[in-house]
Each structure stands twice: as C-alpha cells, then as structure tokens.
C-alpha cells in the first residue's frame, strides 16, 4: 500500500499544477500521500478507489462539507460525498432547485418559483405567473431542465461584494433573498452562477449540471412536485405514493402562517425586532390548544366505539407533551385518560431480534410480545381486569411485579409509541375501536422563496437541547446517533403515517427563535476534530439568520417546554 501511495503522490504531483509546497492528504479509501498546495478535490477525484452508483457531488475536508472546487492549502483528511449519503442528497436537492428555478425563468419569463415543503420523495412548489400554471408549462420546464443537464453547464461560485448583490439577484428575480441577507454581517457573500442565472444559497452545489440526471418534474395542482431519488437507490426515481393527509396538514400550516402574517424568516425577524414576539407566542399556542381541543371533541363524540388512542411520530416531535395535553382536554369531557407503556411488553432480551449488524433491534415490532399485548387490550376494552406486566431494563426480563388495571365506562387507553400507527401492533382491535394520531413537527416557514426549513433541522435542534439538559448527552453524541434514529423512523413510522385517523403538526412558528439561545451554546462545545462538526457547522449557520426570542413568555404547557425545560408536565 505504501508503494501505491508513493506512486499516487508522484502521479498527483505531475498532474496538478498548484502553489509551491506540498501538503499531506489522507483520502478515504486511497490512503495518505502528499499533493501540491492549491490542489482541489476535483483534481484528486480520478484517484478515488470507491465503487459508486452515483456521481460525487461534494467532499468532506477536515469534517467540513465543501464543493469539489475547494482549494486544499493544509494537511487534510478528505472523503468524497455521493448521493448515497444524507449530505450528498442535500447538495443534490439544493442544486436541483437551482436548475429548476433557472429553467422555469427561461420557460415562463418573469415568473417566481416558491419551493414550499417536502412531500414524499420530492419537493412541492408553486409558480407565480401572469396566469395559472398549466400541465404543459411543467412539461416544458422539465424539458428545459434536461437540456441544461445535457449541456453540462458549469456551476461556479464567486465571492460577491455586498453592494453588488442587488443587481445580481434582482436580475434573477430574487429580491426576497436580499431582505434575508440583512442578517448576514459579512462584507461579501458567496453566490453561485449557472449560465445567466445567479443564486445565493445556504450551502454547497454541484460543480456542473451534468451531475443532475436523475429527477422527474410533474404537475400537482396548483403547483408541481420535483421528484428526486433516495439515497438507498440513487439511480432511479421511486414510484410516487400519494400523501393526501400530509399535504392537507401542510396546507393547514400555511393557512396559520397567513393568519399570523409570518410567511418567512424575514417577517419573523421583523416581528421579533419590533417587540411582537410575545403576541406571536400566545396566538401560536392558542392554535395548538384549539386543535388539540378539536381532537378531543372528535374522540368524545365516538366514546361508545373508541377505547384506545394510539399516538406515534418521529423523534422529538413532541408526542409526550401532546399526549398529556390531549389527556387534559379529554378530562373536560369527563373522560379519564389511562396511559399504558408498550415498553412493559418487551420480550426477554435474549429473545429480541437482532439487526443487520448483530445488535439487538429494540425498535422492531417483534421485540414486543404482541400476543400478550393484544390479549390484554381485548380484555380491558371489554371491561375485564388484567394483570399488566412490568419490564426490568436492568435484567432484560419481565419482573414479578404486575399492575392491576380495569377500565371504567369513561376511561380511555392512551398509548404513545413508535409502532402506534402499525395495525400489526393492535391486530385484534377492529379499526373502528381505535383512534390513531400522527404527530410531527412540520415547519411551515421558509427562509426565502427557494429554501424551505427542513423538518429534520427543527427536530434535531429540539433533541440536542433536551438530550443535553435532561439526559446528559453532548451535541456530538446526539448528532452521532441521529442517522440511526432516522433509519428507525424510515422503517417503522413514515410508511404508516397516512394510515392515521388524524395528523397533528407540533411545530410552532416562533420556536426556532426561542431554541436559538438554548441550543447555540451546546453546539459551540463541538470542535472541528469531531466528525459531527459538519452538521454542527450547518446548524449554527442556519440559526445565524434568526433573531433570538426570549423564552419567558412560552407557557409551561407548551410543546417547546418539553425540550428547553420548565414544563408543567412530568416526563
């Protein structure tokens, strides 16, 4: 291997014309060698030894995600990033949006493209034009996008003085980004250029359009969906699965934004700056209370049929606070909520299935004694008394201690758990006798017209704060576990979300401004030497656009309190 590295170093030195001097590069999959100072990762890409199914779109240099045109001027560790990673898909998606906006501007001159939110394996957006959008418009835009991809136009990045930004972005019909850039203190800004089109973005892009081959654009009234590949198979577009309930929740969130008159981050910052944060908090919390009350009303109307409420959602979606607030609303109707824990129905540890790495898979459905669980549910619903088990996590076995439970006529079982939406968990209970609720934090606010706030950003920031204050985990530990958490969600939660009887959006339009002051000190503890620094750096830059909002006026029963502390509920 050492001989190969020497040969590689010699090849690179001959191929790359750089600054005087050499720097050491430790390249994942190829070993360590020296290269001329000033070498770019693109120059080294031909020495990549990894077999890939998708194009390389970026590179991790010293735990910082950068473009392939980055210049290496110091000893560095580098790892190329393709579409089989979250970072790679993020770069690909951002670049696809730039391609879409340029193509739409060429097909429909003067139009404004607004990317709204993710939906399925794609991104939903709308186009403001002098007339309504037609299906043929979308088809022409897709055709133009493919022409630009075929041309393999370069995507360049330049640092532009702030006083020149207006003329560049106004030419691309992007005045909304100028408003947001007021919150950046730098004297110059990185701007991407593709053909005539200039775009300020919040991260890296591909270096040429030829890397953007896999996509589909289709009409979806009144806008469009930009369908993208998944990292599990980046070579094709999966079949689109309609998610009507999720789309309706996004629509409801957008309606709330209109009522609050906060459509994007600039409007939130302006409201905070003029002292309107307290009113915003109160109205946003009132929306939540009204919605939870309506859910309780719906359950109460069907009390003769519904005897169990099943609540599920991804990590840090606020399920626990939602469950307790729903319980309060049910008590207004004279209904006594009776929580039950799925954890007590774990099989003995040695019987727990193992995952592909040989570790115990406590998240799989088979880790639950479903036969006993359903037997007890049937008995409880029919008014019988049961001896519920208690699981001892220290021994990994069911303990001898049991809990006696019998439901009264106005008692309601409440189960919060990862498998709540999966009917296999409650296979013995008819659909009409159970009520399933999906809880998720679906951000309803954009940074600007082309950049939405990912739901995962809000959830990982929530989790980082909670883990640090309540569980003693550092941001490094939380972010390290995040990919595993996401895999569990993809496997056990998201496939069943449309089967919910009702969806609840737990995000609050003001909360990122509140989280900022709590989470930034925790993120600042992560050093560049940690692999998780790339995510930390991205989150810190993202939070940098928000004006901070004090948490004093956040009520004690707020979902936000589950994460920042000060809740009136016990967890």
Protein Blocks (a to p, Z undefined) as FASTA:
>chain_A
ZZmmmmmmmmmmmmpccdedddddddehiapcdddehiafklmmmmpcbdcfbdcfbdce
ehiacdfkbccfbdcddddddfkbfklmmmmmmmmmmmmmmmmmmmmghiacddfbdehj
bdcdddddfbdcdfklmmmmmmmmmmmmmnopacddddddfklmmmmmmmnopakmmmmm
mmpcbfbdcdddehjbccddfbdcdfbfklmmbccdddddfbdcdddddfklmmbccddd
ddfklmmmmmmmmmmmmmnopabfklmmmmmmnopmmmmmmmmmmmmmmmmmmmmmmmmm
mmmmmmcdcddddehklmmmmmmmmmmmmmmnopacddddfklmpccfklpccdfkopac
fkbmklpcfklmmmmmmmmmnopacddddddfknopacfbdcdddddfkbccddddfklm
pmklmmmbcfklpccdddddddfbdfblmlccdfklmmmmmmmmmmmmmnopafklmmmm
mmmmmmmmmmmmmmmmmmpfbdcdfbdfklmmmmmmmmmmmmmmpcfkbmklmmmmmmmm
mmmmpccddfklpcfkbmklmmngoiabdZZ
